[in-house]
């Protein structure tokens, strides 16, 4: 159950080609001032449709699920490198 005042935001990123070996990533959703990590996998899971994956190391379109306040406007999804604890932004995808 989603907590009161929150909603699940499901983002699908279209990808093609091979995934680099030993590639890891996490998603972060932002409103420009704050960041939200991906929702806890076993608590808030939206099963991806056929042909869509929920882990960066698998080929195919990538689905990320976020638990966010229901009163904010998201502006971008950041794909970050979780290795080493720095969460370096690999790519920022703006939400129109």
N, C-alpha and C positions, 0 to 999 in steps of 0.2 A: 504494500500500500504506500502510495506517495504521500509524504507529510503535507498537512494543510499549509497553504502559502507557497507550495513548490510545484514544479512540473518536470516531466521528463522531456528533454530536448534530444531528439534523435537526428544525427547528422550523417549523411552518406556522402563519401568522397569518391568520385569516379577516378579509377586508376587503371593503367594498362602497363603491359610489359612485366618483366621479371622483377622480383623483389631482391635487393642486394643480400648477399649472404651475411648472416649474423646481424640483420637489421632489426632494431627495436625502436619503438616510439610509444608515446602517450599523447592523448589529446587534452587540450585545455580550451575552454570556452570563455570568451571575454566580452564584457560590455564596454571596453575601453579603459576602465578604471580598476576592475576586479577580475580575478580569474577563478574558474571552477574546474576541478579535475574531472575525469571520467567518473561516472557513478560506480559505486562498489559492484563488482561483476555479479556476485551471487545474490545481492539484495535487489538490485534494480536492473534487470536484464530484459531487453527487447530482442527476441530472436531475429537474426537477420534473414531477409528473404533469400531464395536460391540465388547463387552466384555472388553473394555479398559475404564478406568475412568480418570478424570482429577483433582480429589481431593483425598488427602491422606486418608481421613476418610471413603472412600468408598472401598469395597472389589474389587479385580480384579487387572489386570495389570494397571500400572500407567503411564500416558502420561504427560510429561512436555514440554512446549514450551518456547524457549528463543530467544530474539532478540540480536544478537551478530555481531561484526565486521566480514566482510567476509574474512579478511586476517589473522586470527589467527587459531591456532590448539588447539582444546579443549583437555584437558587431563583427566578430571574427572567431575562427577556430585556429588555434595554434597546434601544430604537430611538433612535439618536443622530443629531444633525446634524453631518456631517463638514465642513461648509463653515466655513472660518475657523480650523480647527484646535482648536476648543474642545471638540468632542464633547459638546455640551449634550444632556442627556437630554430627548427629546421625549415619550416615554411609557415607563413600566416596566410590563411584563406579568408578574405573578407566576405561577410554575409551581406548581400544587397538589401 
